[in-house]
């Protein structure tokens, strides 16, 4: 009887602790943000890098995209377009099914911050107009110029044009990162594509391609855990 009373008292005590929030830290460690992706996709990689750099607390979920173990039914319900990456926020209340939109979301600031971090490192201050414009410019250059010319070069039709573009863009690298002293969304958006070009045609250097600033930047990014953990030994292009 005494033992039963002791167990009952213990249970009541634990319930009291839960009700007063004593276990709130442990219980909140599970994230309501889920990142659904495939590690070999460059578009997914840029969102993955941004999640890491921004100190976002998230759950990583990788899915197969092709073959018998392809996209599961639950993923089609999450994103009927069937593309990765997808960021599901607030336990599915908000679903962001596009890498550029994910970057915009992270840059706007409302992300869950992981333990040991106190802020979102990629949140853009809208009053810093010069930085905001610089980030937008780099993201636009990658999407509208580097990606299509990179595809042409790899497929055998535009290597000269690609390296002329990279030489021009190299002069716009402020250093040590693309937009200056701090990592921004521009670095996250650019790295997967410029890294692949470096792997295929590189190394990109001042001597070989007039890309000395890009060389320093690529090496600096690869020394960062947030970038290096997303680099795969086997990877896809972007088509």
Buried (B, 14 or more C-beta within 10 A) or exposed (E): EEEEEEEEEEEEEEEEEEEEEEEEEEEEEEBBBBBBBBBBBBBBBBBBBBBBBBBBBBEEBEBEBEEEEEBEEEBEEBBEEEBBBBBBBEEEEEBBBBBBEBBBBBBEEEBBBBEEEEEBBBBBEEEEEEBBEBBEBBBEBBBEBBBBBBBEBBEEEBBEBBBBBBBEBBEEBBEBBBBBEEBBBBBBBBBBBBBBBBEEBBBBBBEEBBBBBBBBBBEBBEEBEBBEEBBEEEBBBBE
